[in-house]
Amino acid sequence: MDLEFHTPATYRIRVKGYLEGKWSDRLGGMTIEVSEQEEGARETTLVGRLADQAALLGVLNTLYSLHLPLLSVELVGTV
C-alpha cells in the first residue's frame, strides 16, 4: 500500500461501547456498526474512507471526547 500523510485511505476503527449511527456525519461519514460481545458488553466498529490522516485524527479526537476507549485502528486500503 502506498500511504502518504495527505492521501485518502480506508480505515476500520473499533471502540469499546455504544455509538449511535447519527454520529456518522461527525465522523467523516464512516459506517457505524454496533455488536454485542461477551457478558453483554458492546463494541462499535467504524469503517470508511477518510480524506487524509488529519481527518483520521479528527475522528480519533471525537471518539476520545466521547470517552470511547480505542480497541484498534486498522488501515484497510489506500485505493
C-alpha angles and dihedrals in degrees: 000000000000103000122176128177092249101040128098119257140171118243137188113208124186123196134178112248140028126307122181120232091241088078091069095096092050089050099056095273093295118165112249122210125176122202134183116240132190117315092014096293115149128226126190123209121197121194127180152113115272126197096236143325091286087062089049090053090051091054092047091049091051091051089049092051089051089054093239110151114229116240098176146342115205131184105225099179148323100220 
